[in-house]
């Protein structure tokens, strides 16, 4: 098992005494989803530790450490405590990397430590779809993810002591690298107290706390969903029924439920507005098409009328020419008949040298 392999590695002295001791860790408390194996652990010298309250859990890529939940009725904050404060097992490491269970590392994390902590003691990705701490708070309230009174009180606290922090870009803490220092440890303790006192959504209090303690923070500009180091979300076997959703819904404040319904209504209204705009655009386009077709039909009718008038004129001229031709034929027929002499006898027709008939030769009477 992975646990035995890590135990053997810990027993062997590190030839690179100057190299920082590093660990990747996560926590799985409450058993609401299946532990996702981290395949890159097989190709890394970094330790991989998972803290869990399930003594039956097994893994091929994680060293499992069984713990008691810090808050028996609050699995979320119990996991947050391990994320923020760590665990005595982690004290033997100089640098740590927290990864949520829904985060999949796409390559061994050795280089990530060097890149993220090169000039910082704490590093986390910038939130890629929220632009301010205030916007993060609004998203929490809109989704009904926490008690609105806690969140409002938290915002009032920041407004009173450091209003500008509300405009800071929040960070996505699904991945969090840090180096153990006195300042870092003090900031983490304060951060945990903020999560206990105010919203359990730790991203709300992360930036204000790091800023207050002057932590050397690296704000990593990567997409929350994917980077050269990770992909997210990659949850496996999540069982939301184990969260006691029925009890949570019954205890959730009406305002939180209203927030969820208002968000759904806003999304429906936006969808309806988009549909209406599309319909109006389609109707306008069809109206333009109909007008164009009507104009084309009127033009075709005018052309047809002009063509009929022209056809009637041509037919009339043809009839006149046909009449003239018939008249010419009748005159030629009369001209070809033999002429009678004055004395009543027929005259002789004389052929013209060029083939035309001449007047009959008549003898003069003396």
C-alpha positions as CSV (number, residue, x, y, z in Angstrom):
1,X,0.0,0.0,0.0
2,X,0.9,3.7,-0.4
3,X,1.1,4.0,3.4
4,X,3.9,1.4,3.6
5,X,5.9,3.0,0.7
6,X,5.8,6.4,2.4
7,X,6.9,4.8,5.7
8,X,9.9,3.3,4.0
9,X,10.7,6.6,2.3
10,X,10.6,8.4,5.6
11,X,13.1,5.9,7.1
12,X,15.7,6.6,4.4
13,X,17.8,9.7,5.0
14,X,17.4,12.3,2.3
15,X,20.6,12.7,0.3
16,X,19.6,16.3,-0.5
17,X,19.6,17.7,3.0
18,X,19.1,21.2,1.7
19,X,15.9,20.4,-0.2
20,X,12.6,21.3,1.5
21,X,10.5,18.4,2.7
22,X,7.2,18.6,0.8
23,X,3.8,17.0,1.1
24,X,0.4,17.1,-0.8
25,X,-2.6,16.6,1.4
26,X,-6.4,16.6,1.5
27,X,-9.2,15.8,3.9
28,X,-12.2,13.6,3.4
29,X,-14.6,14.1,6.4
30,X,-18.2,12.9,6.5
31,X,-18.0,10.3,3.8
32,X,-20.1,12.2,1.3
33,X,-17.9,11.3,-1.6
34,X,-15.4,8.7,-2.7
35,X,-11.7,9.4,-2.2
36,X,-10.2,10.0,-5.7
37,X,-6.9,8.4,-6.3
38,X,-4.0,10.6,-7.4
39,X,-2.2,8.7,-10.1
40,X,0.7,11.3,-10.3
41,X,1.7,10.2,-6.8
42,X,3.3,7.1,-8.2
43,X,5.8,9.2,-10.2
44,X,6.6,11.8,-7.4
45,X,9.0,11.9,-4.5
46,X,6.5,14.2,-2.7
47,X,4.5,12.6,0.1
48,X,0.7,12.3,-0.4
49,X,-1.4,12.2,2.8
50,X,-5.2,12.1,3.1
51,X,-6.9,12.8,6.5
52,X,-10.1,11.0,7.0
53,X,-12.6,10.0,9.7
54,X,-13.3,6.7,8.0
55,X,-11.1,3.9,9.5
56,X,-12.3,1.5,6.7
57,X,-11.0,3.7,3.9
58,X,-8.2,2.3,1.7
59,X,-6.1,3.9,-1.0
60,X,-3.3,2.9,-3.4
61,X,-1.9,6.4,-3.8
62,X,-2.5,8.2,-0.5
63,X,-1.1,7.6,2.9
64,X,-4.2,7.6,5.1
65,X,-4.3,9.3,8.5
66,X,-7.5,8.7,10.6
67,X,-8.6,11.7,12.6
68,X,-11.6,12.7,14.8
69,X,-13.7,15.5,13.2
70,X,-12.8,18.7,15.0
71,X,-16.5,19.7,15.1
72,X,-18.7,16.7,15.5
73,X,-21.8,18.2,13.8
74,X,-19.9,20.2,11.2
75,X,-18.0,18.1,8.6
76,X,-17.4,21.2,6.4
77,X,-15.6,23.2,9.1
78,X,-13.8,20.1,10.4
79,X,-12.3,19.6,6.9
80,X,-11.5,23.4,6.8
81,X,-9.6,23.1,10.0
82,X,-7.3,20.5,8.5
83,X,-7.0,22.6,5.3
84,X,-6.1,25.8,7.2
85,X,-4.3,24.7,10.4
86,X,-3.0,21.4,9.2
87,X,-2.2,18.5,11.5
88,X,0.7,17.4,13.7
89,X,1.7,14.9,11.0
90,X,2.4,17.8,8.7
91,X,4.9,19.5,11.0
92,X,7.7,17.4,9.7
93,X,7.3,19.1,6.3
94,X,8.6,22.5,5.2
95,X,6.2,23.1,2.3
96,X,2.7,21.8,1.9
97,X,0.1,21.8,-1.0
98,X,-3.6,21.4,-0.1
99,X,-5.8,20.0,-2.9
100,X,-9.5,19.5,-2.7
101,X,-10.8,16.0,-3.3
102,X,-12.4,17.3,-6.5
103,X,-9.0,18.5,-7.8
104,X,-7.0,16.2,-10.1
105,X,-3.3,16.8,-10.4
106,X,-2.2,16.3,-14.0
107,X,1.5,16.0,-13.4
108,X,3.8,15.4,-10.4
109,X,3.7,18.5,-8.2
110,X,7.5,18.8,-7.6
111,X,7.8,21.7,-10.1
112,X,4.6,23.3,-8.8
113,X,6.3,24.0,-5.4
114,X,9.2,25.6,-7.2
115,X,7.0,27.7,-9.4
116,X,4.4,28.9,-6.9
117,X,6.6,29.3,-3.9
118,X,9.7,30.7,-5.6
119,X,9.2,34.2,-4.2
120,X,6.3,33.7,-1.9
121,X,5.3,31.9,1.3
122,X,1.6,31.3,0.4
123,X,0.3,30.8,-3.1
124,X,-3.2,30.2,-4.6
125,X,-4.8,30.7,-8.0
126,X,-6.8,33.9,-8.6
127,X,-10.5,33.3,-8.8
128,X,-11.1,33.1,-12.6
129,X,-14.8,34.0,-12.6
130,X,-15.2,36.4,-9.7
131,X,-13.5,39.8,-9.7
132,X,-13.9,41.0,-6.1
133,X,-14.3,39.8,-2.5
134,X,-17.7,41.6,-2.5
135,X,-18.7,39.7,-5.7
136,X,-17.8,36.4,-4.0
137,X,-20.0,37.4,-1.0
138,X,-22.9,38.2,-3.3
139,X,-22.5,34.8,-5.0
140,X,-22.5,33.0,-1.6
141,X,-25.8,34.9,-0.7
142,X,-27.4,34.4,-4.1
143,X,-26.8,30.6,-3.9
144,X,-27.9,30.4,-0.3
145,X,-24.6,28.8,0.6
146,X,-24.4,30.4,4.1
147,X,-26.4,32.4,6.7
148,X,-26.9,35.9,5.3
149,X,-26.5,37.4,8.7
150,X,-23.0,35.9,9.1
151,X,-22.0,37.1,5.7
152,X,-23.3,40.7,6.2
153,X,-21.6,40.9,9.6
154,X,-18.4,39.8,8.0
155,X,-18.7,42.4,5.2
156,X,-19.4,45.1,7.9
157,X,-16.3,44.0,9.7
158,X,-14.1,44.4,6.6
159,X,-15.8,47.8,5.7
160,X,-14.9,49.1,9.2
161,X,-11.3,48.0,9.2
162,X,-10.2,47.7,5.5
163,X,-12.9,48.7,3.0
164,X,-10.6,48.5,0.0
165,X,-10.1,44.8,0.5
166,X,-13.6,44.2,-0.8
167,X,-12.5,45.3,-4.2
168,X,-9.5,42.8,-4.2
169,X,-9.6,39.8,-6.6
170,X,-10.6,36.8,-4.5
171,X,-8.6,33.6,-4.7
172,X,-9.7,30.1,-5.4
173,X,-8.5,27.9,-2.5
174,X,-9.1,24.5,-4.0
175,X,-5.3,24.5,-4.3
176,X,-3.2,26.2,-1.6
177,X,0.6,26.0,-1.4
178,X,2.5,27.4,1.6
179,X,5.9,27.4,3.3
180,X,6.0,27.1,7.1
181,X,7.0,30.5,8.7
182,X,6.0,32.3,11.8
183,X,4.0,34.8,9.7
184,X,2.3,32.1,7.8
185,X,1.3,30.2,10.9
186,X,-0.1,33.3,12.5
187,X,-2.1,34.1,9.3
188,X,-3.5,30.6,9.1
189,X,-4.6,30.8,12.8
190,X,-6.4,34.1,12.1
191,X,-7.9,32.7,8.9
192,X,-9.3,29.7,10.8
193,X,-10.8,32.0,13.4
194,X,-12.5,34.0,10.6
195,X,-14.0,30.8,9.3
196,X,-15.3,29.9,12.7
197,X,-16.6,33.4,13.5
198,X,-18.1,34.3,10.1
199,X,-18.8,32.4,6.9
200,X,-17.5,28.9,6.5
201,X,-16.8,29.8,2.8
202,X,-13.1,30.3,3.4
203,X,-12.5,32.2,0.2
204,X,-14.3,35.2,1.6
205,X,-11.8,35.6,4.4
206,X,-8.6,34.4,2.7
207,X,-7.5,37.7,1.0
208,X,-8.4,40.0,4.0
209,X,-6.5,37.7,6.4
210,X,-3.4,37.4,4.2
211,X,-3.4,41.1,3.6
212,X,-3.7,41.9,7.3
213,X,-0.7,39.8,8.2
214,X,1.4,41.0,5.3
215,X,2.0,37.5,4.0
216,X,4.2,37.1,0.9
217,X,1.3,35.9,-1.3
218,X,1.6,34.7,-4.9
219,X,-1.6,35.2,-6.8
220,X,-1.3,32.5,-9.5
221,X,-3.0,33.7,-12.7
222,X,-4.5,30.3,-13.9
223,X,-8.0,29.2,-14.7
224,X,-9.7,27.6,-11.8
225,X,-11.0,24.8,-14.0
226,X,-7.7,23.8,-15.6
227,X,-4.0,24.7,-15.6
228,X,-0.8,22.9,-16.6
229,X,-0.9,21.4,-13.1
230,X,-4.6,20.4,-12.5
231,X,-8.2,19.9,-13.6
232,X,-11.3,20.7,-11.6
233,X,-13.9,19.6,-10.8
234,X,-13.4,15.8,-10.8
235,X,-15.7,14.5,-8.0
236,X,-16.3,10.8,-7.8
237,X,-19.1,9.0,-6.0
238,X,-20.6,12.1,-4.4
239,X,-23.6,11.2,-2.1
240,X,-25.3,14.3,-1.2
241,X,-27.9,12.5,0.8
242,X,-25.3,11.9,3.5
243,X,-25.0,15.6,4.1
244,X,-28.5,15.5,5.7
245,X,-29.9,17.7,3.1
246,X,-33.5,17.3,4.4
247,X,-32.5,18.6,7.8
248,X,-30.4,21.4,6.3
249,X,-33.2,22.5,4.1
250,X,-35.6,22.5,7.1
251,X,-33.2,24.6,9.2
252,X,-32.0,26.9,6.4
253,X,-33.3,30.4,7.0
254,X,-36.2,31.5,4.7
255,X,-34.0,34.3,3.3
256,X,-31.5,31.8,2.1
257,X,-34.2,29.8,0.3
258,X,-35.5,33.0,-1.1
259,X,-32.1,33.8,-2.4
260,X,-32.0,30.4,-4.2
261,X,-35.4,31.0,-5.7
262,X,-34.6,34.6,-6.7
263,X,-31.4,33.3,-8.4
264,X,-33.5,30.7,-10.3
265,X,-36.1,33.4,-11.2
266,X,-33.4,35.7,-12.4
267,X,-31.9,32.9,-14.6
268,X,-35.4,32.2,-15.9
269,X,-36.1,35.8,-16.6
270,X,-32.8,36.1,-18.5
271,X,-33.6,33.0,-20.5
272,X,-37.0,34.4,-21.2
273,X,-35.6,37.8,-22.2
274,X,-33.1,36.1,-24.5
275,X,-35.9,34.0,-26.1
276,X,-38.1,37.0,-26.5
277,X,-35.3,39.0,-28.1
278,X,-34.6,36.1,-30.4
279,X,-38.3,35.9,-31.3
280,X,-38.5,39.6,-32.0
281,X,-35.4,39.4,-34.2
282,X,-36.8,36.5,-36.1
283,X,-40.2,38.3,-36.6
284,X,-38.4,41.4,-37.8
285,X,-36.3,39.4,-40.2
286,X,-39.4,37.7,-41.5
287,X,-41.2,41.0,-41.8
288,X,-38.3,42.3,-43.9
289,X,-38.4,39.2,-46.0
290,X,-42.2,39.6,-46.6
291,X,-41.8,43.2,-47.6
292,X,-39.0,42.2,-50.0
293,X,-41.2,39.5,-51.5
294,X,-44.1,41.9,-51.8
295,X,-41.9,44.4,-53.6
296,X,-40.6,41.7,-55.9
297,X,-44.1,40.5,-56.6
298,X,-45.3,44.1,-57.4
299,X,-42.3,44.5,-59.7
300,X,-43.0,41.1,-61.4
301,X,-46.7,42.2,-61.9
302,X,-45.5,45.4,-63.6
303,X,-43.2,43.6,-65.8
304,X,-45.9,41.1,-66.7
305,X,-48.3,43.9,-67.6
306,X,-45.7,45.6,-69.7
307,X,-45.0,42.3,-71.4
308,X,-48.7,41.8,-72.2
309,X,-48.9,45.3,-73.6
310,X,-45.9,44.7,-75.8
311,X,-47.2,41.3,-76.9
312,X,-50.5,42.8,-77.9
313,X,-48.7,45.5,-79.9
314,X,-46.6,42.9,-81.7
315,X,-49.7,40.8,-82.5
316,X,-51.4,43.9,-83.9
317,X,-48.5,44.7,-86.1
318,X,-48.3,41.0,-87.2
319,X,-52.0,41.1,-88.2
320,X,-51.4,44.3,-90.2
321,X,-48.5,42.8,-92.0
322,X,-50.4,39.6,-92.7
323,X,-53.2,41.7,-94.2
324,X,-50.8,43.7,-96.3
325,X,-49.3,40.4,-97.5
326,X,-52.7,39.0,-98.5
327,X,-53.4,42.2,-100.4
328,X,-50.1,42.0,-102.2
329,X,-50.7,38.4,-103.2
330,X,-54.1,39.3,-104.6
331,X,-52.6,42.1,-106.7
332,X,-50.0,39.8,-108.1
333,X,-52.6,37.3,-109.0
334,X,-54.6,39.9,-110.9
335,X,-51.4,41.1,-112.7
336,X,-50.7,37.6,-113.9
337,X,-54.1,37.1,-115.6
338,X,-53.9,37.4,-119.6
339,X,-55.1,40.8,-120.8
340,X,-57.9,40.9,-123.5
341,X,-57.4,42.9,-126.8
342,X,-59.5,45.9,-127.5
343,X,-61.1,43.9,-130.3
344,X,-62.1,41.3,-127.9
345,X,-59.4,38.7,-128.8
346,X,-56.9,37.5,-126.4
347,X,-53.5,39.1,-126.8
348,X,-50.2,37.1,-126.7
349,X,-48.1,37.3,-123.6
350,X,-44.5,38.2,-124.2
351,X,-41.9,36.9,-121.8
352,X,-39.4,39.5,-120.6
353,X,-35.8,38.5,-121.1
354,X,-35.4,38.5,-117.3
355,X,-38.4,36.3,-116.8
356,X,-41.0,38.9,-116.1
357,X,-44.3,39.0,-118.1
358,X,-44.8,42.1,-120.3
359,X,-47.8,43.7,-121.7
360,X,-49.4,41.6,-124.6
361,X,-48.4,43.0,-128.1
362,X,-51.3,44.5,-129.7
363,X,-51.5,45.5,-133.4
364,X,-52.5,49.1,-134.1
365,X,-55.7,49.7,-136.1
366,X,-55.2,51.9,-139.1
